């Protein structure tokens, strides 16, 4: 069991390059404290860049790159740490993602998704998916 007190600060700077392209730069500070049990605590600093490109109403590309520093105090291999760290590890973490969307026909869309992450202590993990949506 755990009971978390959380605090978030999320400043973001957005720039609209043109009608189809935008760029965001952001920083997030979050603190999480478990108020029962082993009293685990986390101070997380996240710095990231994201972009969006929309092309002629038929396609879109979204991407994101993040650096995340987790200063965690507690057992890193417990259910509460997994919840607090959101699946990442203590120390330095990098995450990135790319989503490509294409409207094939009036009734059919194709989505390609790619996610990656890297920690100080693990190999790079790559995950992807392909989704074909049919509208009836």
Secondary structure as the mmCIF struct_conf table of DSSP 4:
data_model
#
loop_
_struct_conf.conf_type_id
_struct_conf.id
_struct_conf.beg_label_comp_id
_struct_conf.beg_label_asym_id
_struct_conf.beg_label_seq_id
_struct_conf.end_label_comp_id
_struct_conf.end_label_asym_id
_struct_conf.end_label_seq_id
STRN STRN1 UNK A 4 UNK A 9
STRN STRN2 UNK A 12 UNK A 18
TURN_TY1_P TURN_TY1_P1 UNK A 19 UNK A 20
STRN STRN3 UNK A 21 UNK A 34
BEND BEND1 UNK A 36 UNK A 36
TURN_TY1_P TURN_TY1_P2 UNK A 37 UNK A 38
STRN STRN4 UNK A 41 UNK A 55
TURN_TY1_P TURN_TY1_P3 UNK A 56 UNK A 58
STRN STRN5 UNK A 59 UNK A 73
BEND BEND2 UNK A 74 UNK A 74
TURN_TY1_P TURN_TY1_P4 UNK A 76 UNK A 77
BEND BEND3 UNK A 78 UNK A 78
HELX_RH_AL_P HELX_RH_AL_P1 UNK A 79 UNK A 85
TURN_TY1_P TURN_TY1_P5 UNK A 86 UNK A 87
BEND BEND4 UNK A 90 UNK A 90
STRN STRN6 UNK A 91 UNK A 105
TURN_TY1_P TURN_TY1_P6 UNK A 106 UNK A 107
STRN STRN7 UNK A 108 UNK A 119
BEND BEND5 UNK A 120 UNK A 122
STRN STRN8 UNK A 125 UNK A 134
#
